[in-house]
Amino acid sequence: MNIIYVIMLVFMTGSFCVLSFLVGVLSSLGRKINLNPIEKYKEHKEIKEQIRINDLEQRQVATMIENIDNYDGTSTGQKDIPNE
């Protein structure tokens, strides 16, 4: 009777380990895990640069639209388009 409990305990422990491993693998399928700090910094820098470029483009378009709205045939009321 005692051996049955030991076998059940070994089987349950092994099953839990396999199940935990599978949950960990399945949860990280869609993500790229990057443990290299240099690559992580470069990736972060690229994302930050892309955000800056997108923000600059949005400001440029907004200024152009505002200049079109303010146009009266002269350069009065026109704003410079930002380049940085």
Secondary structure by P-SEA (a helix, b strand, c coil): caaaaaaaaaaaaaaaaaaaaaaaaaaaccbbbbccaaaaaaaaaaaaaaaaaaaaaaaaaaaaaaaaaacccccccccccccc
